[in-house]
Amino acid sequence: MEDDLTQQVHDELKAAQTEVEAKDLRNLRARAELSQAAMARLIGVSASTYANWDSGTSYPKGPVVLKILRVMNEIEQQLKAAK
């Protein structure tokens, strides 16, 4: 249990330091054929917040980066499975 918690904290700290670039968000969203609003719902943010990230006007920071990475991983897995 302690090891799982330690790993989770480590993952969250690493993700918080990771930058998610607008081009990566756009490319993945396009490949998944999702609208900005649909992607925002998956991540749990407003459509306007996601639109700002997608355009590069602002960038996700903190714990939401981990959520984005998880959603991106899930979408990648689904795209691979669909091939």
C-alpha angles and dihedrals in degrees: 000000000000091000091052091051092047091050091048092051090047091050092049093049091048092048092049088058093047119097118218109207124219092235091056091051092048094046094049093044091051093048090050090047092231128148121233089253092052092049090048090054092051091052095041100241134114120275090243092053091050091046089056091052092045091053095043092243089125136359134230115255138187125358094354088069089066090051091050092050091050092049091046090051092049091050092048090051091050092048091050092048091051093058 
